[in-house]
Amino acid sequence: MRVGIATLIFSYVLSQFYRAFLAVLTPILELELGASKQDLAAASGWWFIAFAALQLPVGTAFDKFGPRRTTAACLALAAIGAATFATATGPLQIKIAMALIGAGCAPILMASYFIFARQFSPALFGTLAGITVGIGSMGDILGSLPLAMLAEAFGWRSAIWGMAAVTAVVALCTLILVQDPERLETKGAGSVWSVLAMPQLWPVLAMMLVCYAAPSALRGLWLGPYFHDVWGFDRVEVGWAGMAMGLGLVVGSLVIGPIGRALGTIKWVVFGSNLILVLAVTALWLRIFDGATAQLVLFVAAGVFGSTFPMVTAHARGFIPPAVMGRGVTLVNLCGILPVGIAQQVTGRLHAGLEGAADPATPFTAVFGYFALTTAVGLAIYLISTERKA
C-alpha cells in the first residue's frame, strides 16, 4: 500500500508541474509560436476544464473499478498530451495538448484522497491530504526555475519530451504498484445527486469554488507575464519568482492541516487563511505596494494562504457516505477545478481588453480584481457552514 501511495504522490508531482509550467514558457511560446497571452490563458483554461469534465466519470470509476486502472489509463493520456505539446506548431495544438494533459491528470489527487478516505480516520484525512499536496507541489517548483534552466540548456521541446517519457513510465508503475481498497457494494447506495442534496455541504462547496482559483491561476499563468511585462524579468528571473511562489504553496499545504488539527477546527483555519489570501490579492489589484519585491511577496503570500484546498476537501469529506466516497470527493474536486478553467477564460479576455493601455500593469490589475472579488464572495458564504472538527 505504501509504495502505491508513494507512486500516486509522485504522479501528483507531475500533475502540479503540468498545471504550472506555462508561466515559465509564456515568453518563448509567444515568440516562437505566435501565441498571445489570451491564447495561453485559454490553453491553461482548457487544462482545467478538461480536468473538471472528467471528475464525475472518474469518481464513478473509482467506486466501480478502483483507482489503480483508472489512474494508470489517464496518465497514459497525459503522456500523449505532453508529446503533443512538445511537437506543437501553433496555439491550437498547445490548447489541444493542454486539454489532453488536463484530462490525463484528472484522477491523480483524488485517487490518493479516495484511498485515504477509505483506509484512515476522518481526523487524519486533512493532514494526509495536505501532506500529499505539499509533496506534490514540488512539481510546481519543477515547473519554475528548473524548467527555465532546462529550456535554456536543451530547448523547451526537449524538456517537455522528457516529461512525456517520465509520465509514461509513471503510468506503468501506477498499474503495477497501486493497490485498490476493498470494494464496497455501491448498488442503491446513492449518487452524486444524493451528495448534492445535503444542504450542510453547500457553503463548503461555495468555498471550494473559489479557494483554489486565485493561487492556481496566478502561479499557473499570470505570474510569468506579469513579472516579464511589468517588471522586466527574463525567463530565469521568472523561474525564480515562480519557485518562490511554488515554495509558498508547499509550505502552506504542509502546515495548514496540522494547524487545523492543533486548534481543533477546520472552518476557522480555512476562513482565516482565505481572508489573508483575499487581502494579498486585493493589494495586488489596488497596487497598494510598489516595487517588484513587494509584489513577489504578495504572490508568495497568496501561495501560502491559498493552500487550503485539502482542508476544504476534508471539511466536505465529513458529510459524504463511504459507499459514494469516490463520487463525493470527485464532486468536491470538480467544484475546485472547474472555476479555475472558467477564470482563465474570463481573465484572458479581461487582460486582452486592456492590453493597449499606456501602463503595462493595467491589464493585470483587472485580473487581480477578478480573483479578489470572487474569492471574497465565496468566503462570505462559507461563514454559514457547519463546523467540522479537524
C-alpha positions as a Markdown table, in Angstrom:
| # | Residue | x | y | z |
|---|---|---|---|---|
| 1 | Met | 0.0 | 0.0 | 0.0 |
| 2 | Arg | 2.8 | 2.4 | 0.9 |
| 3 | Val | 4.7 | 2.1 | -2.3 |
| 4 | Gly | 1.4 | 2.5 | -4.2 |
| 5 | Ile | 0.6 | 5.7 | -2.3 |
| 6 | Ala | 4.1 | 7.0 | -3.0 |
| 7 | Thr | 3.6 | 6.3 | -6.7 |
| 8 | Leu | 0.4 | 8.3 | -6.6 |
| 9 | Ile | 2.1 | 11.2 | -4.8 |
| 10 | Phe | 4.8 | 11.3 | -7.4 |
| 11 | Ser | 2.1 | 11.3 | -10.1 |
| 12 | Tyr | 0.7 | 14.3 | -8.3 |
| 13 | Val | 4.1 | 16.0 | -8.7 |
| 14 | Leu | 3.6 | 15.6 | -12.4 |
| 15 | Ser | 0.1 | 17.0 | -12.2 |
| 16 | Gln | 1.3 | 20.1 | -10.4 |
| 17 | Phe | 4.1 | 20.6 | -12.9 |
| 18 | Tyr | 1.6 | 20.4 | -15.8 |
| 19 | Arg | -0.7 | 23.0 | -14.4 |
| 20 | Ala | 2.1 | 25.5 | -13.7 |
| 21 | Phe | 4.7 | 25.2 | -16.4 |
| 22 | Leu | 3.0 | 27.6 | -18.9 |
| 23 | Ala | 4.0 | 30.6 | -16.7 |
| 24 | Val | 7.7 | 30.0 | -17.5 |
| 25 | Leu | 7.2 | 29.1 | -21.2 |
| 26 | Thr | 4.9 | 32.0 | -22.0 |
| 27 | Pro | 7.5 | 34.4 | -23.4 |
| 28 | Ile | 9.1 | 31.8 | -25.6 |
| 29 | Leu | 5.7 | 30.4 | -26.8 |
| 30 | Glu | 4.7 | 34.0 | -27.7 |
| 31 | Leu | 8.0 | 34.4 | -29.7 |
| 32 | Glu | 8.2 | 31.0 | -31.4 |
| 33 | Leu | 4.6 | 30.0 | -31.9 |
| 34 | Gly | 2.9 | 33.4 | -32.1 |
| 35 | Ala | 0.7 | 32.6 | -29.1 |
| 36 | Ser | -0.9 | 35.6 | -27.4 |
| 37 | Lys | -1.5 | 35.8 | -23.7 |
| 38 | Gln | -5.2 | 35.3 | -24.4 |
| 39 | Asp | -4.3 | 32.1 | -26.3 |
| 40 | Leu | -2.2 | 30.8 | -23.4 |
| 41 | Ala | -4.8 | 31.8 | -20.8 |
| 42 | Ala | -7.3 | 29.8 | -22.9 |
| 43 | Ala | -4.9 | 26.9 | -23.1 |
| 44 | Ser | -4.5 | 26.9 | -19.3 |
| 45 | Gly | -8.3 | 27.1 | -19.0 |
| 46 | Trp | -8.6 | 24.1 | -21.4 |
| 47 | Trp | -6.4 | 22.1 | -19.0 |
| 48 | Phe | -8.7 | 22.8 | -16.0 |
| 49 | Ile | -11.9 | 22.4 | -18.0 |
| 50 | Ala | -10.9 | 19.0 | -19.3 |
| 51 | Phe | -9.7 | 18.1 | -15.8 |
| 52 | Ala | -13.0 | 19.1 | -14.4 |
| 53 | Ala | -15.1 | 17.4 | -17.1 |
| 54 | Leu | -13.7 | 14.0 | -16.1 |
| 55 | Gln | -14.2 | 14.4 | -12.3 |
| 56 | Leu | -17.6 | 12.7 | -12.1 |
| 57 | Pro | -16.8 | 9.9 | -14.5 |
| 58 | Val | -13.6 | 9.3 | -12.6 |
| 59 | Gly | -15.4 | 9.2 | -9.3 |
| 60 | Thr | -17.8 | 6.6 | -10.7 |
| 61 | Ala | -14.8 | 4.6 | -12.0 |
| 62 | Phe | -13.2 | 4.7 | -8.6 |
| 63 | Asp | -16.3 | 3.3 | -6.9 |
| 64 | Lys | -16.8 | 0.6 | -9.6 |
| 65 | Phe | -13.3 | -0.3 | -10.8 |
| 66 | Gly | -10.9 | 1.2 | -8.3 |
| 67 | Pro | -8.3 | 3.9 | -8.6 |
| 68 | Arg | -5.4 | 1.7 | -10.0 |
| 69 | Arg | -6.6 | 1.1 | -13.5 |
| 70 | Thr | -8.5 | 4.4 | -13.7 |
| 71 | Thr | -5.4 | 6.5 | -12.8 |
| 72 | Ala | -3.0 | 4.4 | -15.0 |
| 73 | Ala | -5.1 | 4.8 | -18.1 |
| 74 | Cys | -5.5 | 8.6 | -17.6 |
| 75 | Leu | -1.7 | 9.0 | -17.0 |
| 76 | Ala | -1.1 | 7.4 | -20.4 |
| 77 | Leu | -3.4 | 10.0 | -21.9 |
| 78 | Ala | -1.4 | 12.8 | -20.1 |
| 79 | Ala | 1.8 | 11.4 | -21.7 |
| 80 | Ile | 0.2 | 11.6 | -25.1 |
| 81 | Gly | -0.8 | 15.2 | -24.4 |
| 82 | Ala | 2.8 | 16.1 | -23.3 |
| 83 | Ala | 4.1 | 14.7 | -26.6 |
| 84 | Thr | 1.5 | 16.7 | -28.5 |
| 85 | Phe | 2.7 | 19.9 | -26.7 |
| 86 | Ala | 6.4 | 19.1 | -27.5 |
| 87 | Thr | 5.5 | 18.9 | -31.2 |
| 88 | Ala | 3.1 | 21.9 | -31.3 |
| 89 | Thr | 3.5 | 24.4 | -34.2 |
| 90 | Gly | 0.8 | 26.9 | -33.1 |
| 91 | Pro | -1.6 | 28.0 | -30.4 |
| 92 | Leu | -4.3 | 25.4 | -31.4 |
| 93 | Gln | -2.0 | 22.5 | -30.8 |
| 94 | Ile | -1.0 | 24.0 | -27.4 |
| 95 | Lys | -4.7 | 24.1 | -26.4 |
| 96 | Ile | -5.4 | 20.6 | -27.5 |
| 97 | Ala | -2.3 | 19.3 | -25.7 |
| 98 | Met | -3.3 | 21.1 | -22.5 |
| 99 | Ala | -6.7 | 19.6 | -22.7 |
| 100 | Leu | -5.3 | 16.1 | -23.1 |
| 101 | Ile | -2.9 | 16.6 | -20.2 |
| 102 | Gly | -5.7 | 18.0 | -18.0 |
| 103 | Ala | -7.9 | 15.0 | -18.7 |
| 104 | Gly | -5.0 | 12.7 | -18.0 |
| 105 | Cys | -4.3 | 14.3 | -14.7 |
| 106 | Ala | -7.9 | 14.2 | -13.6 |
| 107 | Pro | -7.9 | 11.2 | -11.2 |
| 108 | Ile | -4.4 | 11.6 | -9.7 |
| 109 | Leu | -5.1 | 13.6 | -6.5 |
| 110 | Met | -8.5 | 12.1 | -5.9 |
| 111 | Ala | -7.1 | 8.6 | -6.2 |
| 112 | Ser | -5.0 | 9.3 | -3.1 |
| 113 | Tyr | -7.9 | 11.0 | -1.4 |
| 114 | Phe | -10.1 | 8.0 | -2.1 |
| 115 | Ile | -7.7 | 5.7 | -0.5 |
| 116 | Phe | -7.2 | 8.0 | 2.5 |
| 117 | Ala | -10.9 | 8.3 | 3.0 |
| 118 | Arg | -11.4 | 4.5 | 2.9 |
| 119 | Gln | -8.3 | 3.5 | 4.9 |
| 120 | Phe | -7.8 | 6.2 | 7.5 |
| 121 | Ser | -9.8 | 8.1 | 10.1 |
| 122 | Pro | -11.5 | 11.4 | 9.3 |
| 123 | Ala | -9.2 | 13.1 | 11.9 |
| 124 | Leu | -6.1 | 12.1 | 9.8 |
| 125 | Phe | -7.7 | 12.8 | 6.4 |
| 126 | Gly | -7.0 | 16.6 | 6.3 |
| 127 | Thr | -3.3 | 16.1 | 7.4 |
| 128 | Leu | -2.7 | 13.3 | 4.9 |
| 129 | Ala | -4.3 | 15.3 | 2.2 |
| 130 | Gly | -2.2 | 18.3 | 3.0 |
| 131 | Ile | 1.0 | 16.3 | 3.0 |
| 132 | Thr | 0.1 | 14.8 | -0.4 |
| 133 | Val | -0.5 | 18.3 | -1.8 |
| 134 | Gly | 2.6 | 19.7 | -0.1 |
| 135 | Ile | 4.9 | 17.0 | -1.5 |
| 136 | Gly | 3.1 | 17.1 | -4.9 |
| 137 | Ser | 3.6 | 20.8 | -5.0 |
| 138 | Met | 7.3 | 20.1 | -5.7 |
| 139 | Gly | 6.0 | 19.7 | -9.2 |
| 140 | Asp | 5.1 | 23.4 | -9.2 |
| 141 | Ile | 8.7 | 24.1 | -8.3 |
| 142 | Leu | 9.9 | 21.8 | -11.0 |
| 143 | Gly | 7.8 | 23.8 | -13.4 |
| 144 | Ser | 9.6 | 27.1 | -12.4 |
| 145 | Leu | 13.4 | 27.6 | -12.3 |
| 146 | Pro | 14.4 | 24.0 | -13.1 |
| 147 | Leu | 12.2 | 24.1 | -16.3 |
| 148 | Ala | 13.6 | 27.5 | -17.2 |
| 149 | Met | 17.1 | 26.2 | -16.9 |
| 150 | Leu | 16.4 | 23.1 | -18.9 |
| 151 | Ala | 14.7 | 25.1 | -21.6 |
| 152 | Glu | 17.8 | 27.4 | -21.8 |
| 153 | Ala | 20.2 | 24.4 | -21.9 |
| 154 | Phe | 18.3 | 22.0 | -24.2 |
| 155 | Gly | 15.3 | 23.8 | -25.6 |
| 156 | Trp | 11.8 | 23.8 | -24.4 |
| 157 | Arg | 10.7 | 21.0 | -26.7 |
| 158 | Ser | 13.3 | 18.6 | -25.4 |
| 159 | Ala | 12.3 | 19.4 | -21.8 |
| 160 | Ile | 8.7 | 18.6 | -22.5 |
| 161 | Trp | 9.6 | 15.4 | -24.4 |
| 162 | Gly | 11.4 | 14.4 | -21.2 |
| 163 | Met | 8.4 | 15.0 | -19.1 |
| 164 | Ala | 6.2 | 13.0 | -21.6 |
| 165 | Ala | 8.6 | 10.0 | -21.1 |
| 166 | Val | 8.6 | 10.3 | -17.3 |
| 167 | Thr | 4.7 | 10.4 | -17.4 |
| 168 | Ala | 4.5 | 7.3 | -19.5 |
| 169 | Val | 6.8 | 5.4 | -17.0 |
| 170 | Val | 4.7 | 6.6 | -14.0 |
| 171 | Ala | 1.6 | 5.4 | -15.8 |
| 172 | Leu | 3.1 | 1.9 | -16.0 |
| 173 | Cys | 4.3 | 2.0 | -12.4 |
| 174 | Thr | 0.8 | 3.0 | -11.2 |
| 175 | Leu | -0.7 | 0.0 | -13.0 |
| 176 | Ile | 1.8 | -2.3 | -11.3 |
| 177 | Leu | 2.2 | -0.9 | -7.8 |
| 178 | Val | -1.1 | 0.8 | -6.7 |
| 179 | Gln | -3.4 | -1.4 | -4.6 |
| 180 | Asp | -7.2 | -0.7 | -4.7 |
| 181 | Pro | -9.0 | -0.6 | -1.4 |
| 182 | Glu | -11.6 | -3.3 | -0.7 |
| 183 | Arg | -14.6 | -2.6 | -2.9 |
| 184 | Leu | -17.9 | -1.7 | -1.2 |
| 185 | Glu | -21.3 | -2.6 | -2.5 |
| 186 | Thr | -22.5 | 0.7 | -4.2 |
| 187 | Lys | -25.7 | -0.5 | -5.8 |
| 188 | Gly | -28.5 | 1.6 | -4.5 |
| 189 | Ala | -26.1 | 3.5 | -2.2 |
| 190 | Gly | -26.9 | 6.8 | -3.8 |
| 191 | Ser | -25.4 | 9.1 | -6.5 |
| 192 | Val | -23.7 | 12.4 | -6.9 |
| 193 | Trp | -27.2 | 14.0 | -6.7 |
| 194 | Ser | -27.7 | 12.5 | -3.2 |
| 195 | Val | -24.4 | 14.1 | -2.2 |
| 196 | Leu | -25.6 | 17.4 | -3.6 |
| 197 | Ala | -28.9 | 17.1 | -1.7 |
| 198 | Met | -27.2 | 17.7 | 1.6 |
| 199 | Pro | -27.6 | 21.4 | 2.4 |
| 200 | Gln | -24.8 | 21.4 | 5.0 |
| 201 | Leu | -22.4 | 20.7 | 2.1 |
| 202 | Trp | -23.4 | 23.8 | 0.1 |
| 203 | Pro | -21.5 | 26.5 | 1.9 |
| 204 | Val | -18.4 | 24.3 | 1.9 |
| 205 | Leu | -18.8 | 23.9 | -1.9 |
| 206 | Ala | -19.1 | 27.7 | -2.2 |
| 207 | Met | -15.7 | 28.0 | -0.6 |
| 208 | Met | -14.3 | 25.2 | -2.8 |
| 209 | Leu | -15.5 | 27.1 | -5.9 |
| 210 | Val | -13.1 | 30.0 | -5.1 |
| 211 | Cys | -10.3 | 28.8 | -2.7 |
| 212 | Tyr | -8.1 | 27.3 | -5.4 |
| 213 | Ala | -8.8 | 29.6 | -8.4 |
| 214 | Ala | -6.6 | 32.6 | -7.4 |
| 215 | Pro | -3.4 | 30.8 | -6.3 |
| 216 | Ser | -3.6 | 28.2 | -9.1 |
| 217 | Ala | -4.3 | 30.8 | -11.9 |
| 218 | Leu | -1.7 | 33.3 | -10.6 |
| 219 | Arg | 1.0 | 30.6 | -10.3 |
| 220 | Gly | 0.0 | 28.6 | -13.4 |
| 221 | Leu | -0.1 | 31.5 | -15.8 |
| 222 | Trp | -0.2 | 35.2 | -14.7 |
| 223 | Leu | 2.9 | 35.3 | -12.6 |
| 224 | Gly | 5.2 | 34.9 | -15.7 |
| 225 | Pro | 3.6 | 37.6 | -17.9 |
| 226 | Tyr | 3.2 | 40.0 | -15.0 |
| 227 | Phe | 6.8 | 40.0 | -13.9 |
| 228 | His | 8.1 | 39.9 | -17.5 |
| 229 | Asp | 5.9 | 42.7 | -18.9 |
| 230 | Val | 5.6 | 45.0 | -15.9 |
| 231 | Trp | 9.0 | 44.4 | -14.1 |
| 232 | Gly | 11.2 | 43.3 | -17.0 |
| 233 | Phe | 12.1 | 39.9 | -15.6 |
| 234 | Asp | 13.9 | 37.5 | -18.0 |
| 235 | Arg | 13.0 | 33.8 | -18.3 |
| 236 | Val | 15.3 | 32.7 | -15.5 |
| 237 | Glu | 14.2 | 35.5 | -13.2 |
| 238 | Val | 10.6 | 34.5 | -13.9 |
| 239 | Gly | 11.7 | 30.9 | -12.9 |
| 240 | Trp | 13.0 | 32.2 | -9.6 |
| 241 | Ala | 9.7 | 34.1 | -9.0 |
| 242 | Gly | 7.7 | 31.0 | -9.8 |
| 243 | Met | 9.8 | 28.9 | -7.5 |
| 244 | Ala | 9.3 | 31.4 | -4.7 |
| 245 | Met | 5.5 | 31.2 | -5.0 |
| 246 | Gly | 5.7 | 27.4 | -5.5 |
| 247 | Leu | 7.6 | 27.1 | -2.2 |
| 248 | Gly | 4.9 | 29.2 | -0.6 |
| 249 | Leu | 2.3 | 26.6 | -1.9 |
| 250 | Val | 4.4 | 23.8 | -0.5 |
| 251 | Val | 4.7 | 25.4 | 2.9 |
| 252 | Gly | 1.0 | 26.3 | 3.1 |
| 253 | Ser | -0.1 | 22.8 | 2.1 |
| 254 | Leu | 2.2 | 21.2 | 4.8 |
| 255 | Val | 1.4 | 23.5 | 7.7 |
| 256 | Ile | -2.3 | 24.5 | 7.4 |
| 257 | Gly | -3.6 | 20.9 | 8.1 |
| 258 | Pro | -1.6 | 20.4 | 11.2 |
| 259 | Ile | -2.6 | 23.9 | 12.4 |
| 260 | Gly | -6.2 | 22.9 | 12.0 |
| 261 | Arg | -5.7 | 19.7 | 14.0 |
| 262 | Ala | -3.8 | 21.6 | 16.7 |
| 263 | Leu | -6.6 | 24.1 | 17.0 |
| 264 | Gly | -9.4 | 21.6 | 16.6 |
| 265 | Thr | -11.1 | 23.4 | 13.8 |
| 266 | Ile | -11.3 | 23.2 | 10.1 |
| 267 | Lys | -13.7 | 26.0 | 9.4 |
| 268 | Trp | -11.8 | 28.9 | 11.1 |
| 269 | Val | -8.4 | 27.9 | 9.8 |
| 270 | Val | -9.8 | 27.8 | 6.3 |
| 271 | Phe | -11.6 | 31.1 | 6.8 |
| 272 | Gly | -8.6 | 32.9 | 8.3 |
| 273 | Ser | -6.2 | 31.6 | 5.6 |
| 274 | Asn | -8.5 | 32.7 | 2.7 |
| 275 | Leu | -9.1 | 36.1 | 4.3 |
| 276 | Ile | -5.4 | 36.7 | 4.1 |
| 277 | Leu | -5.4 | 35.4 | 0.5 |
| 278 | Val | -8.1 | 38.0 | -0.3 |
| 279 | Leu | -6.1 | 40.8 | 1.3 |
| 280 | Ala | -3.0 | 39.8 | -0.6 |
| 281 | Val | -4.7 | 39.7 | -4.0 |
| 282 | Thr | -6.6 | 43.0 | -3.2 |
| 283 | Ala | -3.2 | 44.6 | -2.5 |
| 284 | Leu | -2.1 | 43.5 | -6.0 |
| 285 | Trp | -5.3 | 44.8 | -7.5 |
| 286 | Leu | -5.2 | 48.2 | -5.8 |
| 287 | Arg | -1.4 | 48.5 | -6.2 |
| 288 | Ile | -1.0 | 49.3 | -2.5 |
| 289 | Phe | 2.7 | 48.5 | -2.6 |
| 290 | Asp | 5.3 | 49.4 | -5.2 |
| 291 | Gly | 8.3 | 47.5 | -6.4 |
| 292 | Ala | 8.9 | 44.0 | -7.8 |
| 293 | Thr | 10.0 | 42.6 | -4.4 |
| 294 | Ala | 6.8 | 43.7 | -2.7 |
| 295 | Gln | 4.7 | 42.3 | -5.5 |
| 296 | Leu | 6.5 | 39.0 | -5.3 |
| 297 | Val | 5.9 | 38.9 | -1.5 |
| 298 | Leu | 2.2 | 39.2 | -2.2 |
| 299 | Phe | 2.3 | 36.4 | -4.7 |
| 300 | Val | 4.1 | 34.2 | -2.2 |
| 301 | Ala | 1.5 | 35.1 | 0.5 |
| 302 | Ala | -1.2 | 34.1 | -2.0 |
| 303 | Gly | 0.5 | 30.8 | -2.4 |
| 304 | Val | 0.9 | 30.1 | 1.4 |
| 305 | Phe | -2.5 | 31.2 | 2.5 |
| 306 | Gly | -4.2 | 29.9 | -0.7 |
| 307 | Ser | -3.2 | 26.4 | 0.1 |
| 308 | Thr | -6.5 | 25.4 | 1.8 |
| 309 | Phe | -7.8 | 23.1 | -0.9 |
| 310 | Pro | -7.0 | 19.9 | 1.2 |
| 311 | Met | -8.7 | 21.3 | 4.3 |
| 312 | Val | -11.8 | 22.4 | 2.4 |
| 313 | Thr | -11.9 | 18.9 | 0.9 |
| 314 | Ala | -11.5 | 17.4 | 4.4 |
| 315 | His | -14.4 | 19.6 | 5.6 |
| 316 | Ala | -16.6 | 18.3 | 2.8 |
| 317 | Arg | -15.5 | 14.7 | 3.2 |
| 318 | Gly | -17.1 | 14.6 | 6.7 |
| 319 | Phe | -20.5 | 14.8 | 5.1 |
| 320 | Ile | -20.0 | 12.1 | 2.3 |
| 321 | Pro | -21.2 | 8.5 | 2.9 |
| 322 | Pro | -18.5 | 5.8 | 2.4 |
| 323 | Ala | -20.3 | 4.0 | -0.3 |
| 324 | Val | -20.3 | 7.0 | -2.6 |
| 325 | Met | -16.9 | 8.4 | -1.5 |
| 326 | Gly | -15.4 | 8.3 | -5.0 |
| 327 | Arg | -18.2 | 10.2 | -6.5 |
| 328 | Gly | -18.3 | 12.6 | -3.5 |
| 329 | Val | -14.7 | 13.6 | -3.4 |
| 330 | Thr | -14.5 | 14.0 | -7.1 |
| 331 | Leu | -17.6 | 16.2 | -7.0 |
| 332 | Val | -15.8 | 18.4 | -4.5 |
| 333 | Asn | -12.7 | 18.4 | -6.7 |
| 334 | Leu | -14.9 | 19.4 | -9.7 |
| 335 | Cys | -16.1 | 22.4 | -7.7 |
| 336 | Gly | -12.4 | 23.4 | -7.0 |
| 337 | Ile | -11.0 | 22.8 | -10.5 |
| 338 | Leu | -13.8 | 24.0 | -12.9 |
| 339 | Pro | -13.8 | 27.6 | -11.7 |
| 340 | Val | -10.0 | 27.8 | -12.5 |
| 341 | Gly | -10.7 | 26.9 | -16.1 |
| 342 | Ile | -13.5 | 29.4 | -16.3 |
| 343 | Ala | -11.4 | 32.1 | -14.6 |
| 344 | Gln | -8.6 | 31.7 | -17.1 |
| 345 | Gln | -11.1 | 32.3 | -19.9 |
| 346 | Val | -12.5 | 35.3 | -18.2 |
| 347 | Thr | -9.2 | 36.8 | -17.1 |
| 348 | Gly | -7.7 | 36.2 | -20.5 |
| 349 | Arg | -10.4 | 38.3 | -22.0 |
| 350 | Leu | -10.1 | 41.0 | -19.3 |
| 351 | His | -6.4 | 41.2 | -20.0 |
| 352 | Ala | -6.8 | 41.3 | -23.8 |
| 353 | Gly | -9.4 | 44.1 | -23.5 |
| 354 | Leu | -6.9 | 46.4 | -21.6 |
| 355 | Glu | -3.7 | 45.3 | -23.3 |
| 356 | Gly | -3.2 | 48.5 | -25.2 |
| 357 | Ala | -3.2 | 50.6 | -22.0 |
| 358 | Ala | -0.2 | 53.0 | -21.5 |
| 359 | Asp | 0.7 | 51.4 | -18.2 |
| 360 | Pro | 1.6 | 47.7 | -18.7 |
| 361 | Ala | 0.3 | 46.9 | -15.2 |
| 362 | Thr | -3.3 | 48.0 | -16.0 |
| 363 | Pro | -4.4 | 44.7 | -17.7 |
| 364 | Phe | -3.1 | 42.7 | -14.8 |
| 365 | Thr | -5.0 | 44.8 | -12.2 |
| 366 | Ala | -8.2 | 43.7 | -13.8 |
| 367 | Val | -7.1 | 40.0 | -13.4 |
| 368 | Phe | -6.2 | 40.6 | -9.8 |
| 369 | Gly | -9.5 | 42.4 | -9.2 |
| 370 | Tyr | -11.5 | 39.4 | -10.6 |
| 371 | Phe | -9.8 | 37.0 | -8.2 |
| 372 | Ala | -10.1 | 39.3 | -5.2 |
| 373 | Leu | -13.8 | 39.8 | -5.6 |
| 374 | Thr | -14.8 | 36.2 | -6.4 |
| 375 | Thr | -12.8 | 34.8 | -3.5 |
| 376 | Ala | -14.4 | 37.4 | -1.1 |
| 377 | Val | -17.9 | 36.3 | -2.2 |
| 378 | Gly | -17.2 | 32.6 | -1.6 |
| 379 | Leu | -15.6 | 33.4 | 1.8 |
| 380 | Ala | -18.7 | 35.3 | 2.9 |
| 381 | Ile | -20.9 | 32.3 | 2.1 |
| 382 | Tyr | -18.6 | 29.9 | 3.9 |
| 383 | Leu | -19.2 | 31.8 | 7.1 |
| 384 | Ile | -22.6 | 30.0 | 7.5 |
| 385 | Ser | -21.0 | 26.5 | 7.1 |
| 386 | Thr | -21.3 | 23.9 | 9.9 |
| 387 | Glu | -18.0 | 23.4 | 11.8 |
| 388 | Arg | -16.2 | 20.1 | 11.4 |
| 389 | Lys | -13.5 | 19.1 | 13.9 |
| 390 | Ala | -10.0 | 18.8 | 12.5 |
